[in-house]
Structures are given as structure tokens and as C-alpha cells.
Amino acid sequence: MNERLARLRRALESLEVKDDRATLAAYGRDESGAGEFLPALVVFPRTSSEVQAVMRACSTHDVPVTPVGARSGKSGGALPVRGGVSLSLERLDRILEVRPADLIATVQPGVILETFQKAVEEVGLFYPPDPNSAAVCTLGGNVAENAGGPRALKYGVTRDYVLGLEWVLPSGELLKVGRRTLKGVAGYDLVGLFVGSEGTLGVATEITLKLLPRPPAVMTALLAYPSVVEAADAVSQVLMGGGLPRCLELLDDVAIAAVSGRGIDFPSGCGACLIVEVDGPSEEFALAELDRVSRLAASRGAALGPGIVAMDRDQRERLWAIRRLVSESLRAIKGFKFSEDVVVPRSRMAEAIARFKGVGHDLGLLVATYGHAGDGNLHTNVLYGGEHERPLVDRALEAIMRITVDLGGTITGEHGVGLTKRQFLSIEQQKAVIDWQRRLKVFVDPQVILNPGKMFPED
Ligand SMILES: Cc1cc2nc3c(=O)[nH]c(=O)nc-3n(C[C@H](O)[C@H](O)[C@H](O)COP(=O)(O)OP(=O)(O)OC[C@H]3O[C@@H](n4cnc5c(N)ncnc54)[C@H](O)[C@@H]3O)c2cc1C
């Protein structure tokens, strides 16, 4: 490997390459908590042709290469588990064009999501996918993970907005797939295949995205409940009653305790809450919609009082700040956590959360659940105090995955399989389906040099 790396390094000498200890350590970790896996080199291309050159060189010298965005991923997708090259897309960070007349934009993959959202909002447009990591994550990472977020309930996920891609294959060949129009059905849906491929089928170097007109009015409220049973039931009442808020986020008792006193006061007796957000063409419309959804959410008399309604942008921001604090506040309780993103049918949510808590109880671990309840996407977090508890944590995670599939759900709704869930894929998918996907991977990447060790269970 050392000899191959030395030759690779010579082949890449015209590019920005780093191999100092601090850089390697930084690129050896992400937000999954899966541990440290050091690359041998980190390469920072600035153009699509430089990305092609890196892929060609890695292919020629048979060195593994792992695409990297902002390393905010929670399934370990950007970790270079077999060493080799970390291919950072950070320097490809330009918004190439925004075309209001066509409601599309074209970007490079290293653009930070929040930067892009603000840029299109300035011209009256709207890009709905909104992972809570928007301030740091890249659009390339969003495409690779098919990221979702609170607004997915009404507006869908990243895949619903990707029209076209410039895509570099492991061989270095560059494909332009998809289109720049709203509709188009020519050929196989390669955009659909590449979005969500977790950096295992190629590298996005340009992304064409669909935009919407920006909804002029948005209103947000927090509704409190005695426990998650009532809160989960309220989600079903809203959806069955014909309500379609743009967000319906849940926090359970452990999550509420973790963020209590950090910006808002939860009503007394609050054992769970929902953050509800609606939008529409006018303030009056949004207020009426919020009122309708809140009534549906309280229809069985379970809500504790009228809730907290954000009266302006600042108050809305304070409610969402609480939601964004949940992840790090939960980690602070024990020092470590694994955050899952299972999805269950919405009618089974209360049962799922109760069974997840039961798993924690049986194993002596604290389990918290929060997340995008409107689409049944639950961030179930197993909190633990250190490596000595890992065997118990692993048992808890497997039990959570089995319960999820047993309830008719899926093991990941937005974080991807990556490294941390690869051993669970066979709980959900039949062997023939996994084998077929492996064949597809080998067809695209015969040397298996692109992001190896991800997605599929170890043989
Ligand atoms: C606090 C917090 C909140 C979060 N909330 C959400 C949420 O609400 N919804 C959600 O979906 N996720 C969420 N995430 C997870 C994460 O932010 C997303 O998965 C995000 O899309 C990852 O983007 P990234 O730029 O950090 O990618 P990275 O973590 O660097 O990489 C992720 C994967 O994408 C691949 N990749 C990166 N760039 C490219 C490219 N250009 N071409 C091909 N492959 C590429 C990598 O190989 C890797 O497999 C959250 C994370 C944190 C820390």
C-alpha cells in the first residue's frame, strides 16, 4: 500500500493534498460516533476535472477513495474505513446559477445548505429540504444521503428536488444525467439511483435543483402533552383530519428534560411535545391553518393547554433553536450516544416508542426518542457512558431495528446505512435484494475502490 500511495501522491502533485496529523485526524471522524478511521491523504479538488483526475489516479493505483462533504453524517458514510484517500468536495462551493423563470438552480456539491437556502430566499424562492444540520452540511452530502428534515412531511426530501447531476464514476468518466426541466422520462432514472447512493456509486460534481416560490407566511407553535402516547396519537388525528402542516416534530420526556431551561419553559406536566409549523399565501391563511391543525392535535382533549404560539420570526427561531439543541443536549447526559433514524408507519409510532424505551429499560440504558413524527421518522437515541457499555448498546440497537421492521418500518429514513447500519440491512431486505445491489455496485465500481466497507453487510 505504501508504494501505491507514494505513486498516487506523485500523480496528484498538481492538486491540493494534505497529510499532516491534524488534517488526517479531522477527516477520520464524523458525527456518527463510529470511531476514528484515518485516511492516508486528503485531497481538495477545485474543479470537476480535478475530481476526475483523483478518481483516475486512485483507480490506476488501486487505492480506496471516500468522498467527503462536511462530515456531519450520522451513519459513518464519510469515514475512510479502508484508509486511502479522503476526497473533500469542500472547495467546489459555488452556486453556479439560480434561474427564477425556470424555478431551478445549479450548484457545486460543496455549497453549504443554509447558504443556498438564504440565496434563493433572497430572490423569493424556496428550497424545502432542511436537515437540522443546514448550517454545516453540504448539498453534495444531502444528495448522497437523500437527506430529509422537518419540512419533508409537506414538501418531501432531497430526491424530490434533484433534477440533474454531473457525476464522476470511479473510473474517472464523467456523466451528465437527468435534466433541467420539471418533467422528463427519457431513459432509466439514473438521478433516482445516484441520489441516496451514499458515495458508493460516484461523486456529484454539479447538481441541478428544483425550486418553489417562497411561501409568504409561516407560523409555528409548540403543543404539550402528558406523554408520547398522546403526542403520537395527536399526529394521527392531524393527518386523519386532513391537516398537512409543513412540520410536525416530536420530543419525548427525556429530550424535553435535556433541553429544559435552555430557551423556553415547557408547561408543567409536559411529558412530550409537538412542534407544529404551517405555511401559506398570507398571515390570515397561516393563522387559520395553525388553528385548524392545533384543534385536530387537541381533538381528544389530551393537549396540555393551548400551547405556545410563536408570534414573530424571533419567537419561531427560539422554538426551532430548542429542537436543534436536542441532539447535543442528549449527548451531554451520558457523554456518548448513538442516534438512529428509523421510520415506522405513523399509526404504530406510540407502540414503537414504548417498545424502544422497554429495550432501554431491560438493558439498563437510557433511550430517548425525538424527530420528524409527521412522517413517522424517529430519532431514537441510545445514551451511554463509554466503551464498557458498547456491547449493551449494540444489543439495544439491534433490538430497535428488529422492532422497527416488525412494525412494518425501515431501518433508516434519512441518515443512510453507511457503516453503522450495514450489519442491520439484512434485517430489512431479503438476501436476493442485497445480492442484486452488490452486483450493481460491482458493475459501476469493478475494483471496489469507491467508499468500500459501506452499505452492505460484511461477508
Ligand atoms: C445536528 C445534526 C442534525 C442532523 N439532522 C439531519 C436531518 O434532520 N435530516 C437528515 O437527513 N440528516 C441530518 N443530519 C445528518 C447529516 O447532516 C446529513 O446526512 C447530511 O446530508 C450530510 O452532509 P455532509 O455534507 O456532512 O456529508 P458527509 O457526512 O461528509 O458525507 C455523507 C455521505 O455523503 C457522501 N458524499 C459527500 N459528498 C458527496 C458528493 N459530492 N458526491 C458523492 N457522495 C458524497 C460521503 O461519502 C458520505 O457517504 C444531521 C446531522 C447532525 C450532526
The ligand as an SDF file (V2000), in Angstrom:
LIG
                    3D

 53 58  0  0  0  0  0  0  0  0999 V2000
  -27.0410   18.0080   14.4960 C   0  0  0  0  0  0  0  0  0  0  0  0
  -27.3320   17.2000   13.2550 C   0  0  0  0  0  0  0  0  0  0  0  0
  -28.6300   17.2030   12.7540 C   0  0  0  0  0  0  0  0  0  0  0  0
  -28.9180   16.4610   11.5920 C   0  0  0  0  0  0  0  0  0  0  0  0
  -30.1920   16.4790   11.1230 N   0  0  0  0  0  0  0  0  0  0  0  0
  -30.4910   15.8070    9.9920 C   0  0  0  0  0  0  0  0  0  0  0  0
  -31.8250   15.8410    9.4650 C   0  0  0  0  0  0  0  0  0  0  0  0
  -32.7400   16.4810   10.0050 O   0  0  0  0  0  0  0  0  0  0  0  0
  -32.0570   15.1480    8.3250 N   0  0  0  0  0  0  0  0  0  0  0  0
  -31.0660   14.4420    7.6770 C   0  0  0  0  0  0  0  0  0  0  0  0
  -31.3390   13.8540    6.6230 O   0  0  0  0  0  0  0  0  0  0  0  0
  -29.8130   14.3840    8.1770 N   0  0  0  0  0  0  0  0  0  0  0  0
  -29.4950   15.0420    9.2880 C   0  0  0  0  0  0  0  0  0  0  0  0
  -28.2210   15.0010    9.7930 N   0  0  0  0  0  0  0  0  0  0  0  0
  -27.1920   14.1520    9.1150 C   0  0  0  0  0  0  0  0  0  0  0  0
  -26.3090   14.8570    8.0660 C   0  0  0  0  0  0  0  0  0  0  0  0
  -26.2030   16.2490    8.3180 O   0  0  0  0  0  0  0  0  0  0  0  0
  -26.8110   14.6020    6.6540 C   0  0  0  0  0  0  0  0  0  0  0  0
  -26.6990   13.2240    6.3390 O   0  0  0  0  0  0  0  0  0  0  0  0
  -26.0720   15.3890    5.5690 C   0  0  0  0  0  0  0  0  0  0  0  0
  -26.7080   15.1650    4.3250 O   0  0  0  0  0  0  0  0  0  0  0  0
  -24.5910   15.0240    5.4350 C   0  0  0  0  0  0  0  0  0  0  0  0
  -23.9550   16.0350    4.6600 O   0  0  0  0  0  0  0  0  0  0  0  0
  -22.3680   16.2600    4.7450 P   0  0  0  0  0  0  0  0  0  0  0  0
  -22.0160   17.3300    3.7880 O   0  0  0  0  0  0  0  0  0  0  0  0
  -21.9660   16.4920    6.1420 O   0  0  0  0  0  0  0  0  0  0  0  0
  -21.8410   14.8680    4.2260 O   0  0  0  0  0  0  0  0  0  0  0  0
  -20.7540   13.8950    4.8550 P   0  0  0  0  0  0  0  0  0  0  0  0
  -21.1470   13.4960    6.2400 O   0  0  0  0  0  0  0  0  0  0  0  0
  -19.4030   14.4500    4.6740 O   0  0  0  0  0  0  0  0  0  0  0  0
  -20.9250   12.6340    3.8940 O   0  0  0  0  0  0  0  0  0  0  0  0
  -22.1090   11.8850    3.9160 C   0  0  0  0  0  0  0  0  0  0  0  0
  -22.0820   10.8650    2.7710 C   0  0  0  0  0  0  0  0  0  0  0  0
  -22.1370   11.5410    1.5310 O   0  0  0  0  0  0  0  0  0  0  0  0
  -21.0490   11.1520    0.6870 C   0  0  0  0  0  0  0  0  0  0  0  0
  -20.7410   12.3500   -0.1010 N   0  0  0  0  0  0  0  0  0  0  0  0
  -20.4610   13.6030    0.3550 C   0  0  0  0  0  0  0  0  0  0  0  0
  -20.3270   14.4440   -0.6820 N   0  0  0  0  0  0  0  0  0  0  0  0
  -20.5170   13.7280   -1.8160 C   0  0  0  0  0  0  0  0  0  0  0  0
  -20.5220   14.0220   -3.2050 C   0  0  0  0  0  0  0  0  0  0  0  0
  -20.3090   15.2530   -3.6690 N   0  0  0  0  0  0  0  0  0  0  0  0
  -20.7470   13.0180   -4.0900 N   0  0  0  0  0  0  0  0  0  0  0  0
  -20.9910   11.7500   -3.6530 C   0  0  0  0  0  0  0  0  0  0  0  0
  -21.0030   11.4190   -2.3480 N   0  0  0  0  0  0  0  0  0  0  0  0
  -20.7790   12.3950   -1.4510 C   0  0  0  0  0  0  0  0  0  0  0  0
  -19.9820   10.6650    1.6330 C   0  0  0  0  0  0  0  0  0  0  0  0
  -19.1340    9.7180    1.0250 O   0  0  0  0  0  0  0  0  0  0  0  0
  -20.8240   10.0240    2.7270 C   0  0  0  0  0  0  0  0  0  0  0  0
  -21.1670    8.7190    2.3530 O   0  0  0  0  0  0  0  0  0  0  0  0
  -27.8890   15.7070   10.9440 C   0  0  0  0  0  0  0  0  0  0  0  0
  -26.5820   15.7350   11.4450 C   0  0  0  0  0  0  0  0  0  0  0  0
  -26.3120   16.4660   12.5900 C   0  0  0  0  0  0  0  0  0  0  0  0
  -24.8970   16.4750   13.1010 C   0  0  0  0  0  0  0  0  0  0  0  0
  1  2  1  0
  2  3  1  0
  2 52  2  0
  3  4  2  0
  4  5  1  0
  4 50  1  0
  5  6  2  0
  6  7  1  0
  6 13  1  0
  7  8  2  0
  7  9  1  0
  9 10  1  0
 10 11  2  0
 10 12  1  0
 12 13  2  0
 13 14  1  0
 14 15  1  0
 14 50  1  0
 15 16  1  0
 16 17  1  0
 16 18  1  0
 18 19  1  0
 18 20  1  0
 20 21  1  0
 20 22  1  0
 22 23  1  0
 23 24  1  0
 24 25  2  0
 24 26  1  0
 24 27  1  0
 27 28  1  0
 28 29  2  0
 28 30  1  0
 28 31  1  0
 31 32  1  0
 32 33  1  0
 33 34  1  0
 33 48  1  0
 34 35  1  0
 35 36  1  0
 35 46  1  0
 36 37  1  0
 36 45  1  0
 37 38  2  0
 38 39  1  0
 39 40  1  0
 39 45  2  0
 40 41  1  0
 40 42  2  0
 42 43  1  0
 43 44  2  0
 44 45  1  0
 46 47  1  0
 46 48  1  0
 48 49  1  0
 50 51  2  0
 51 52  1  0
 52 53  1  0
M  END
$$$$
